[in-house]
Structure formats: structure tokens, C-alpha cells
Amino acid sequence: MSLDNETGLDPCGIRVRPVSGLVAADYFAPGYFVWAILIASLAHIGYEEKTMYMAAYDWRLSFQNTEVRDQTLSQIKSNIELMVATNGGKKAVVIPHSMGVLYFLHFMKWVEAPAPMGGGGGADWCSKHIKAVVNIGGPFLGVPKAIAGLFSAEAKDIAVARAIAPGFLDNDIFQLQTLQHVMRMSRSWDSTMSMIPRGGDTIWGGLDWSPEEGYSCSKKGERKNDTQIADQTGAASAVSQTRSANYGRIISFGKDVAEAPSSDVGRIDFRGAVKGHSAANTTCQDVWTEYHDMGFGGIRAVAEYKTYTAESIIDLLHFVAPKMMARGTAHFSFGIADNLDDPKYKHYKYWSNPLETTLPNAPEMEIFSLYGVGLPTERAYIYKLSPSAECYIPFQIDTSADDEDTCLKDGVYSVDGDETVPVLSAGFMCAKGWRGKTRFNPSGIQTYIREYSHSPPANLLEGRGTLSGAHVDIMGNFALIEDVIRVAAGASGEELGGDQVYSNIFNWSEKINLQL
């Protein structure tokens, strides 16, 4: 499954390709549905193969490279054109999920851009062919989980396994084979870098603020006893009540660093550090991670910078994985555009970043963001230096760090979301960035947010739940399926009832100071 480290394309002599057709992603494994329930539901209202098409693409490649190698974007374009032409000019409804949401943003820019970089469809292609884009679980602004994955090959699932069964994961053979190989493989996929958080500190917060500041992970109504104590002790408990995570500090080396006032955090800049002698002898070289080239000096420098916000994380990744980031930044960008008319934004690397592109000129089109809420979702991490045995990844999440008051568990700070995508990333563009006529949405395309509050399955027979808000399981959520079917049958966002919101997305969006 790995790709070539230099090109991000096929390694010599190996060719892996996506399956095509509705079977490409109906089930991930027998009994584990992805699109199957939605496909069956659409069939119930009369859709069939000629009116419904699965746009399967190789999700390991950068978005532009799916066109270079497989002509996937061209196929999507001609399939949509064919469907519109053979169905009396009725426009298409597009339903992207997860990374597919970013992929389709890229497509909408590609299809209208002139050849050879684009599809040459002309400036009105989207308005002629697309009725609505119904995004499900869209990581519009990236996911903090991607950073943990790139930095130390551990998202929470691995960190938790380490907490439950420390011996199991620290067993040399298991750790080497698994973590190192996961890292080597996922770092060869350019698409992994499409998930790095975008918008820097403006969106995700700085050392001393974040949009989600004050978020409490305990369920509503569990704060009652605080107010009773307040009668006796007054101010003291008011302070404990507002203690909240510093979510802007996405990576901190040590819990003390994550919690300290920023003026007390003495940081030594890592950017000019001498990386020093290689930290590895030659026996590890077959397990490719760029940490071997970094040296003890470089590893120490990373830890001594102490804490990283969304902006400095880009520099951190350039420092620890220069080859990977050189490939990645040729295909993706993570900033905010000052002036969208600047000709540089015609380059494809900006097309999947909603903060560096404009939506198509298609005032009649509608854009929906459908996503789950009510599940703890990774937002920031506490790291430690791991024992510097030669072949190990030198940083790991400190699973001993816990603090109920600040939503910190096993070294991971969580916030509201669908377990993968935080509310901020899934909701901000439709709540604020694209709401009304903005510089990112010059034709004033209508945007709607539909949130689905997570409920676990009532019993085992219910499987993964018909009320789930989890990132993949939501594809079987009856309320979401009903919304999708109604749009596919012709309903507008207004007819669905407009926005449906359970989270604080609108308050959090208000705190983000972005020129619109």
C-alpha cells in the first residue's frame, strides 16, 4: 500500500488501483457498511446505476495526482455531464464523505480551471451541472488527529492501546513492525497532508486563546454541585469552574507546559537547531522514518520549544519530516489568503483549502455540512520524549496525563465533534466563512449546517446504531439518511428546515477574527 517516497506515485513494479462502481465503497469489510445503507435508501426512491454513480478515487494520492495518474477528475466530470444530459438536464446532487469533501472542493476548482492544469469546463460548469453538495463529516479545516499521526504515528486509538496494555505495545517486535511501518506507509501518502489543520492560529487559537475556550466535556447539568460550593467559598470555585484546556497549544511537551501561563513557558526556537549526528545506526534504515536523519540535537530542540500552535506545527513538520513536507506542500497549502485575486491562487495546491480559494460562481447551488456531534474528539496532545532507543520514534503521547476538568484523558485533550473531525473544522465554513456573500463565496451560495447528536446503539441487535454521530457510523444514521434522500429527491435546504445545531459552532465561529 505504500507509495514512492520521492514522487508520491506508484513504487517500481507495484500497481494498486481503486475498485470502481457502487461496490467500491458500499462495505469496508463484510458486515461493516460505509455507503451501503445510503445506496439502498436512494434505490428505494427510484435511483439506479444510470442515475447514481460512485466516484471512487485512490485516496492515498494527492488530489491533483489522481488526475495525473488515473484521470479520475476527468472521469467525474464526464460522468456528471452524462448523467445531467441523459436525465433531461436535471442537475446532480453530490455527496462527499470525509476526505472526499476536500477532494470535491479540489474538483470544483479543477473542473472550471483552464487546461492543462484544470478540466477546462469554463466558469459556469458548476452552476450548470450541480444542484447541491451534501458534505458528510467534512474536515474542511483539517483535523488535529492528522498531526499526531504524522508526528508520532499514533492517533488516540494507538495511544489508548498503549495505556491499556503497555507491555504489548512496548514489546520491541510489535512496536517496530507496527508503529514504524504504519508511519512509513502513511508518510508515503500525499493525501495524509490534506488533513493538516489549515488557517493557523487565526482558526485554531494561539498560546493563550482558542475559539472553544471554556468548553466543558461533562454533560450539561453535571455542574450543579459547583454552584452549591460557590455560596460558601465565593470566588475560589468560580475560578475552578472556568478552568479550561488551552486548545490552541496543539502539542505540548509536558502537562505543566500545556497548563502554564504563556509568559512562564521558556521556549528555545528549534528552527535553526543543528540536527547533530544521526540518532540511528544503519540497522534501522529499512524502516524508513526521517527521524533517523535528525540526530539527538534535533530531537532535543523539538522538545525544548515546548509547545506548538497550528502555525508552528507546519514548521515542526518541515523540521522533522523535510522530504515528506516538500512533497506535501507542492500539493497542499494551509494558510489564509490575503487577496484571493492574486494570480498565485490559480495553482492547484490551493484548491482544496477553503481559506485560499473561492467557491464557484453558482448562486443557485446549495452547500450542506452534515456531521455528528456529542463525541469526544481529539484536539490537542501532551507529548514526552520516548527513551531514545535507536529504532524508536523519539516522541510519544504521554498517556499518563489525565485531568477531567480540562477534558484531558490519556494525554489527549478532546472537544465536541464526531470522534475524528472537531466541530470547528466541520462547521466553520458553512456557519461563517461562506455564510452570505463573502470573499470566499462571492456568488452567495446558500449554506446549511445539519448536526446530528450522537446516541449509542440501544442494544447489540442495532449494530453500529441508527442514531450514531460517529464519523463513519453516521452513514447509517436514519435522520441523516432522511435529509440526504430529501435533497436527492429535490428538496432545498429551506425545506429541510434550515440549520439544525446542537453544538456551539456559531459562538465559536464568532470568536474567529477572519476578514470576510
N, C-alpha and C positions, 0 to 999 in steps of 0.2 A: 504493500500500500504506500510505501514511501515514494517520494518524487526526487528528481535530481536536485542536489543542493545548489548548483550553480544556476540552472535555468528555471527551476520550478516546473519543469515538464517531465516527460517520461524518462526514467533511467534507461541506460542502454539495455536493449533486449527484453524489456518488460513493458507490457501494454495492458493497463486496466481501464475499462470503459464503463460508463453508466448504462444500466438497463434502460430500454425505452418503453413507452406505453404506460397504461394505468397501473400495470403490475409493478412498475419501477419503485413505487413507494407506498403501496397500499398497506403492506405489512412489513415491519422491520425483520421480524422472525415469526415463525408460526405462532398465531395467537396474540402477537403483540402488534396491534394496529397502529398505523400512523394516519394515512388518508382514507383507509377502507370505509369507515362509517360515513364519512362525508361523501365519498363517491356513491355509496349505496343510497344515501338520502337524496342526492341530486338525481340519481336514476329514478327514484320514486316520483319525482315531479316531471319526468319526461326527458331528462338528459341522457345521451348515449355517446358511443365512441365518436360519432361525427360532430357532436356539439360540445364535446368535453375533451380536453387534451391535457396530458400530464407533461409539464416542461421539466424533464429530468436533465440534470446537468452534473458535471463532475465537481462536487463541492470541495475538492482538495485544491483545485487550481484557482489562481487569481481570476477575477470575473472576466477581464479582457482576454486572458489566455484560453478561456473556454471557447471563445470565438476563433482565436489563432489556431488552436489545435483541432477543435471539433466543429467549428461553425455553429455552435449552439445558439448564439444570439440571432443569427440569420434564420435558423430553423424556427425559433419562437416567432420572429417577425412574419415569416411566410405562413406559418400555421394560423396565427391570429388573422392575417389578411384573408386566408382561405375560408376560415370559419365565418368571418364577417360577410364575405362575398356570397357564400352559399346559404346564408341564413337571412337573406333579404336585407342586408345592411344593418342588422341589429348588432350593436357594439358588444364587445366582450367584457366579462367580469373576470378579473384576475385575482387569484387567491394565493399569495405567497405566505410561507411559514418560516419563522426563524431566520437563518441566514438568507433564505430565498427573498426576504423583504429587502435586504441590501442589494441582492443580485438584481431584483426588479427595478430598484432605483437606478442602478447602473444601466439596465436595459432601456429605461425611458430616455436617458440622455444619449445612449449609443444609437438608438433607432432613428433619432432626429438629426444626429450629427452627420456632416458630410463624410463620404467615403474618402480615403481608405480607413481612417480611424473609426468612423461610425458607419451606420447602416444606410445612410443616405435617404431616409424616409421623408425628410422635409419637416418644416417647423410645425405642421398641423397633424402629424401622424397620430399622436396620442389622442388628440381631440376627435379624430375621425374614427378611431378603432377601439377606444377603451371607455366603457361606461363607468366602471368603478374598480378601485384597487382595495381589496379587503385584506389588510395585513393582519396576520395572526402571530402573536408573540414576537413582534419585530424589535430587534436590538438596534434601533435607529442610531443611537449614540454610543454603541459598543457595550461591552459587559466587563466589569472588573474581573470576573472569573477568567477571562482570557489572559489577564496579566499573570495570575497565579499559574496558569497552565504554561505560559511561555517562560516565566521566570524560574519556576522550580518543578514543572511537570506535575503539580498537584493542585487539582481543584479540590473542593471540600470533601468529595467522596473519598479521595485518597488520604487526605489529612485525617478524616474521621476513622478510616480503617487503621491508621497508624495509632490513633488514640485507643481504639478498642483492643487491638492485638499488636502491641508494639513489637514483640518478638518476630511476628510474622513478616512485617514489612522491613525490619532491620536485618533480617536474615540476608546475608550477602547475595546469595544467588537470586532470591526473589527480587530484591531491590534493584540489583544491576539489570537483570533481564527485563523487569517491568518498567520501573520509572525511567531508566536510561533509554530504553527502546521506545517507550511512549514519547519521550522528549525528542529523540532523534527523528521519529516518524512525523510527529505533529509539527516540528520546526521545518520540515521539508515542504509542508503545505503552505503556499502563499495565503490561502483563504483564511488561515488562522489569524492573520494580521488584520483581516477586515473587522475583527471583533474588538480590537484595542479601543478603549474609550476615546471618543472624539470631543473636541470642544474645550479641552484643557481645563484650567481652573475656573474659567467662566461658567462652565456647566457643572463640574463635579465638586467644586469647592477648593479652598486653599488650606493653609495650615490651621486657620482659626475659624473657618466657617464652612458650611455646606448647606445646600438647599433643604436637605432632610433634617437639619438640626432640630433636636428636641423630640425626634421620633421615639416612641416607646413601643417595645416589642410585646409587652404584656397586653393581653386582650383588654378591650375597653371595660371599665368597671372594676379592674383589679387594683386600682389606685386608691380605693376608698380609705384604707387604714392610714394612708399618708396624711389625709386631712384631719383625722382624729388626733394624730400626734401633734399636728401643727398648732392646735389650741394651746397645748402646754408649752411647746418649745418655740413657737413662732418661726422666726427666720431660718433657724437651722434646717428644719425639714423642707422648707421651700427650696433651699439650695440642693438638697439631695434629690428633690423631685425633678429638678431640671438638668441633672447630670446626664449628659448625652454623649454619644460617641463623636469623635472628631472624624466624620466620614471623609472629609477632604484629604486626610492623610491615608492614601490608599495602601501604602506599605509602610510599616514602622518596624524598626529593629528594637523589639522590647516593648512590653506593655507600658512601662514607665514613660517611654518616648511617645507612645500613642496618646497618653493622657496629660502630659506636661504642658503648661502654657508655652506657646511657641518661643517666647523670649528666653526660656530656660533650656531650649534644645540646642546644644552646641554642635553645629554641623561642619564637617570638613568636606569641601567640594571634591567630588570624585572625578569630575570631568577631565582634569589634566593629569590624573594619577598615573604613575608609572606602573605598568601591569606586572613587571618583575619576571622572575624566571617561571617557566611553566610549572604548574602545580601538579602535573601528571608525568609519570614515566611512560614509555612507549607502549606498555602492555594494554593501556586503555584505549588506544587510538581507534580500535574498531568500533567502539561505542561512541558515536560522534555527538559530542555536545561541545559548544565553543568554550565552555568553562576551562577546558584544558589549556587553552591559549592564554588564559587570563592571568595566571600567576597569583601567588599569595598576596602581593602588593595590591593587585586589582580587587581581589576578594575583600581584603580588609577595607579598602577605600569605599566599596559599596556599603558596607555595614556602618562605616564612620559618618556617612552622610545622614544616617539615622532615619529620616522619614521622607517619603516621596508623595507628591501630589500628581494629579493626572498629567500635568505638563512635564514635570521632571521624570516621570516614568518613561516617556518616549526617549529621553536622553539615556536613562538607565538601560533600556533595552538595546539602544545603539552601542552602549559600552560593553554589555555582557554578551551580546549576540550580533556583532557587526555584520557578518555575512548575511544572516537571516534578515536583518533590518534593511540592508542595502537592497535585497530583492523586494522586501515588503514595501518600502517607501517608493519604489518605482511604480507600484500598482495601487497604493492606497495613501490617503492623506488624513491627518487627524486634527486639523486646525479649524479656525473660523475665518471666513473670507471677509476682508475689509471692504473690498469693492468687487462685486460679482461680475462687473463688466470688464474686469482685467482679462485680457486675452489668454493669460496662463490657465484660466479655469476651463478652457476648452479641452484641456488634456484629460485623458480617461482616468487618471489616478484620483481625480476629484469626484468622479461621477457617483460613487456610492456614499459619499459623505454629505448628508442633507444640509450641513452648515457651510458647504463650499460649492453648492450648486443651486439652480433654481428648478422648481417643478415645471413641467411642460405648460405651454400656453393652451389650456384646455378648460375653460371656465365651467363647462357642463359636467366634467368628470367629478367623481367624488372619491375621497380617500378616507378609509376607515382604519383605526387601530384597535384591534380586538386583542385583549390579553388578560391573563389571570392575575389576581391579587390575593393577599392574605397568607402568603407563604414566605417564610424567612429566606431572603435572597442575598447571596454574597455581595459585599460592598467594599470591604477593606480587610487588611490582613496584618497579623503580627508575626514577624519572622525572627528566626535566630540563625546564627552561623552553625552549620552542622559540622560534626567532627571532620577534620579535613583529611579523610582517607582518600587515596588518590583518585579512585574512580567515581566518587560520590558527587552528586550535585551539592555545591557548597552551602546552599541556603535551603532552609525548610520552614514551613509554617510551625509556629510554636504552639503545639496542641495543648500545652498546659495552661494557656491563658484563657481565663473564664471570668465573666462579670455579667450577671443577669441584668443589672440596671442599664448597661450600655449595649445590650444585645450581642455580647461577645461570648462565643462558645467555641471551644477547641481552636482558638487562635483566629477565628473568623468573625468579623462584625457583619451582622445582617440587617437588612432593611426590607420594606414591603416590596413584593414582586411575585414572580411565578416560579421561584426556585433557581432560575437561570438569569432572567432579564429583570433588573430593578425597574420599578415603576417609572423612574425618571427617564430611562432610556426608551422604554416602550411608549410613553405617553407625551413627552415634552413637545415633539414637533407638531402633533395634532392638537395639543392643548394651547400652544403658544407660538412656536416657531413658524407654523403655517396657518395659524388661525386668522381668517380675514385676508386682506391683501397685504402681504409683507414682501420684503425684498427677496425672500426665499420662495414666495408663492405669488409672483407678480400678477397672475390672472385671477387670483382669489378663488381657487378651487375650494369647495366646501370640505371641511374635515370633521370627523366624528370620532369620539372615543367611546368604546364599549368595554367596560371592565366586567369580569366575572369573578365573584367572590368564591374562594376555594372552600369546598366541603369534602372531607374524606369519604370514601365509599362506606355505605351503611353496613354492608356485610360482604362476605367473601364472594358470594354469587355475583355481586355487582362488578367484580373485576377491578378495573382501574378507575371506576367511578364515572357517573354521568353528570356529576356536579364539580368535576375537578378543575382547579385553576392552574395545575402544573403545566410546565412548558410544552410537553408533548401530549400528556393525557388530556389536555383541554380540547384536543381534536375529537374527543368523544363526548364533550360537554353538550348536553341537549340544548341549552339556551344559546350557546354559540352556534351550533348547527342550525338552529331555527333562524338566527339572524342571517347566517350565510345564505340559507335557502331562500329567504325572503328577498335578499338583494339579487340573487341569481334569478329570481322569478320577476324581477323588475322594480322592487321597492326602492325608494330613496332613503337616505339617512333620516330625513324628517319623518318618514312613515314608520321607521323603526322606533321612533321616539327620541331622536337626537342622541345626546350623550347619556351614558349610563356609568356613573362613577361612584366607587366606594373608597378609593384611596384619597390621599392629599395632593394629587397631581397638580391641581390648579393652584393651590397655595405654594407648593414647591416651585412651580414654574414662575410664579410671580417674583420669587426671590432671585431668579436668574436675570442678570443685567445684560441682555443681549440686544444690540441695536437691530430693530426690526424694520 
